[in-house]
Amino acid sequence: MAEPLKAGYSSEYLERLASSIARHHPGKFNRRQFLQSVFDADWEQRELKARLQHIRSCLHQHVRLSYVDALSVLMAAAPEFGGYHAILFPDYVEAYGLDDWQPSMRALAHFTKYSSAEFAVRPFLVKDPERMLKQMQRWSRDDNEHLRRLSSEGARPRLPWAMALPQFKRDPAPLLPILDQLHADPSLYVRKSVANHLNDIAKDNPQVTLDWARRFRGVHAHTDWIIKRACRTLLKRADADALALFELEDAAHVAVKNFRLAAPELRIGDVLQFEFTLAAASGQALGRLRVEYGIDFVKAGGALSRKIFQLGGDDYAETKRSFQKSHSLRQMTTRTHYPGEHRLAIVVNGREMARKKFILRA
């Protein structure tokens, strides 16, 4: 089993952090006292976010500088760290910098190049959305891909694990100038964020995402890639307008043949294996299809809840096409499996074409 994310804040990591801060703040930062304060009696019981906040608080306590002066030390140390755990640097800005706008903006622009400041910008958006959106629009035009990505990712209405932005769930219109600017960004890192941002918007305001897609579709290959990912939730919901946008008409000429499960009974942790063939009516090509499968998972209370997964999508010139798939039923942090009768469905262009039951045992 993989180590929990909180384990990344190990004694080795914290000693390296302490050494870096001491090197950039010579004679005024006591490494030993800092580490003692971090590894207190409650350290082992703290989860990831609590550890992050505790480290930040201990840094603030032992650096013993004003917020603006402390930023100079942290900005010098930040290039020595990276990845998820280095969000403790932008987290420092989020905790202590809301009243020092310009120094905080400079620091966030610096820190995001080493570990994304997507969480740290959100309190600034809540406090002064108009001012912060102007800043993010400037970042959307920056030469650095990390800043361009931050301008999109930080304002996502449904960013996982982040502070909620209910005003943008209600009305995402103020976000569109940022997404417009990034509509054909050369960086895949940025394009993924734009697509996820638009997919977030689609969950609360589907027409906004569809209008954006219609406005930009065909402008650039990068844009079309964004649009396809941005509409994934709408396509999984079989939204009629989204299906029409991608010219996915009713596949009445297609039938599911030879639909087989490798085993009708499985245990939690096993792999569900299945196969089937899509066959068009005599003489016809399959045509433009989006091929998915849905699993109706048993929930804790016994009810069923469907999750859709894409299998394929293309303009198929042949009259038949076979598909095979293996789907893991191991327990995950994002999905808990429960025993009971599940259903597996084959979905083509938003329409369920075939279904089989399988039993999942503890």
N, C-alpha and C positions, 0 to 999 in steps of 0.2 A: 504494500500500500504506500502511495506517495506521502511524503511528509506534509503536514499541514503548513499553510503559507506562513503562519505566525512563527514557525521554526526558523525562518530566514533571518529573524532578528536574534541571531545566536551570539554567544559570548565573543566569538571571533569577529563577527560583523560589528558589534558594539565597540570592541577594542580598537578595531580599524577606524571607526568613526571618531572615537575619542582621540586617537593619535593624529588624525587629520585636523580636527578642530584645534588641538594643542599646537600643532605646527603653524597654523594660520592665525593663532591668537597666543603667541609665545609669552610665557611667564604669567599669564592671567587666567589660564584654564587648568583646573586640577583634574587630571584624568582619573585618578584613583577615587576621588570624591564623586565624580560624575558616574562612574561605573557602579559604585556602591549604592548610589541613589536609584539607578536603573534597576539593578538586581535586588530589589527589596523583598520583603516577606511575601508580597502578593504577586510577584512576577510570574511564577509558574501557572497561576490561575487565570491570568489575563489572556483574553483572546486577541485576535489580530489588531482590531481597531483600538482596543484598550492599550495594547503594547505600543502602538504607533503614537498615540496621544501622550502616553506616559514618557516615552523617550523625548518627545518634543518638549514637554514640560520640564524635564530634567535638563535638557539643553539650555532652555531659557533661564533656568535657575542658576546654572553654573557658568554660562558665558559671561553673565554680569555686565551686559552692555545695554544701551538703549536699543529699541527695535531696529532703527535705521543702521546703527553701527554693527549690530549683530548680523544684519544681512550681508555686510561686506565679508565677514568671516565665513558665513554659510555659502555665499556665492563662490568664494575661493575654493571651498572644500567640495562643492557639488560635482565638478567634473571627475572626481575620483570614485564616484558612485553611479549606479545606474540600475535599470530594471524597476520592478514594482516597489521594492522596499525603500527606494530612494524618494518615494512620495513624502517622506518625512520632511524634506526640504520645502516643497510648496505647502505642506500642511502647516509649517511654521508661519507662513504668510497668512494663511487662512485664519489661524488662531490669533495672531497678534497685529495684523497689518491692515485691518479694515479702515482705520482712520488715517492711514498714511498712503494715500492713493498712488501717487507717482512712484515712490520707491517700491511699493508692492507690485506695480505693473512691470517695472524693470526686472524685479526679482523673479516673478512668475515667467516672464519671457525667457529668462536665463535658465531657470530650473526645469522648464518643460522640455528642454533639449536633452536632458538626462533621464528624467522620469516625468511622465505627463502630469501637468497641473490641472487636469480636467475636473477634479473634485474641488480644488482650491478656488477656482474662479467663480463657483456657483454662489457663495455668500455675497460676492461683489455684485453679481447679477440680481440677487434679491434686494440688496440694499439700494442700488442705483442702476436699474436695468437700462435706462437710456444711455447713461455714460458708459456702462460696461459694454453694451452692444456696439457703440462707436469704436471702443478699443478693439473689440473682437473683429470688427469689419476691417480695421487697419491691419490686424494680424492676418486676416484672410488674404491680404495682398503682399505679405512678406515673402522674401526669397527663401526663407527657411521652412522646410516642410513641417517641422514640429510645431511651429507657430501657426501655420495654416491649418494643421490638423486640430490644434487646440481651439481655434475659433469655431470649429464645427462641433467637436466632441464635448467641449465644456458646456455648450448650450443645448445639448440633446434633451428633449422634454422627458425622456424616460431612461436616462443614463443609469445602468445597473449600479446598485450599492451607493448611489450618490444622493445628495440633498435634492428634494423634489423642487420642481419649478412649475407650480400649478398654473401660473399666468400664461406660460407658453403651451401647456396642454390645452388650455381654453382657446388661445388665439396664437398660433405659430407665425402669423404674418410678419412680426418684427424680425424673425430669424431668416426670412427668405433672402434678403440681400447678401447674407454670408454664403448661403448655399448657391445662389446665383453666381457669385464670384468664383466658386470652387467647382462649377459644373463640369469642367473638363480638365481638372487638375492633373498634371503629369505624374504625381506621386500616388502609387497604389495605396500607401498608408493613409493619405488624405481621402482618396476616393472611397475607401472602406468606411471611413467615418461619415462622409456625406450620405452614403447609402443607408447606413444604420440610423442616421439622423432622420432621413425622410421616412424610413420604415417606422421609427418612433411616432412621427407625425401621423402616419397612416392609421395608427391604432386608435387615435382620437378624432382625427380630422382627415378621413380618407380622400375627400375631394381635393384638399390642398395638395396632397402628394400626387394625385392623378393629374391635376391641372399643371403642376410643375413638370411631370413626365411628358405630357402632351406638348408643352411649350418647348422643351429641350430635346425631345426625341429626334434622332437623326442628325443632330448638330455635330457630334463627334463620337468616335468609337468609345472613348473613355466615358462619355456621358451616357451612352446606351448601356454600358456595363453597370453604371451607377443605378440607372432606372430599373434594370432587371432585378437587382438586389433590393432596391428600395420598395419594390412592389411585392416582395415575397410573401408578406403576411396577407395582403389582399388576395393574391393568387391562391394561397392555402385556404382562404375563406371562400374561394370560388366567387369572388366579387365580379359581377357581370361586366362592369366597366373596365376592370383590370384585365379580364380575359379578352375583352374586345380590343383593348389597347395593343395586346400582343397577338391579335388575330387568331385567338384560340377558340374556334367555333365548336359547337356541339359535335362530339365525335360519335354520332349515331351509326356511322358506317363501320365502327371498330368494335370487335368483340374480344373478350378475354378467353383464351383457350389454355388447356393443360395447366391450370392453376393448382399447384401442389405444395404442401408443407412437408418438410423432411420428417417432422415428428409432431403429432397433434397434442402431445403432453410434454411439458418442459418444467425445469426447476429454475427458481430465481438464481441468476448467475450463468445460466446456459445461453446458447446462441440460437435465435429463431432463424431458420433457413427456409427460403421459399423460392419458387420459380413460376413463371407464367409466360405466355406468348400473346402478343397483340396481333390480331389478324384483321385485315380490312376485307370488306365485301369484294366479291370476285371482280378482278380487273382493276381495282382501285388501289392507289397508293395510300399509305397510312396518313400522310400529310402532316401538318403542323400539330404537334402534340406536346403537352406537358404531362409527364407520367409521374405519379406519386403513389405512395402507399400510406395508409392511415392505420394506426393501432389504437383501438379503444382500450385504454388501460383501466384496470380496476383501481379505484382510489381507496383511501383508508376507510371510508364509510360504506363501501360496496358499490357506489355509483361508477359509471363508466365515463371516461373523459378522453376524447380523441386528440391525438398528436399526429400531424401530417409531416411526412418526409419525402423529399424529391428523389426520384430515381433517374429521370432522364427528361430531356426536352430538346426537340429538334424538328426540322421539316423532313420527315422520313419519306424517301422516295420508294422504298420497298413495300411489298404488300403484307409482310409480317416481320415481327421483331421479337426476339426472346429476351427475357430479363431474369437475372438471378440476384438474390440479395441475402446477406447475413446481417442480422440485427442483434446486438448484444442486449441481454436482459440482466446484466449485472447491476447492483445497486450503485447509484451515483449521487453526488452532492446535489444535483439539479433534479433528480427524479428517484423517488422511492417506489419500488415494485411491491405489489401485494398479491397474494395467491388468489386464484379465482378464474372464472371464464372470461377470456379476452377475445377480441375480434380483430382480424386483419382484413383490411379493405384495399382493393386496387382502385385508384382514382385517376381518371383520364379527362383532362380539360375541365377539371372541377366537378366531374360527375362520377359517383361511385358505380363501378362496373361489375365488381364481384366481391364476395366476402366469404371468409372462412373463420371458424372458431378454433381457439386452442386453449388448453388448460395450463395455467401456471401454478406450480406447487411450491410450497415453502422449502 
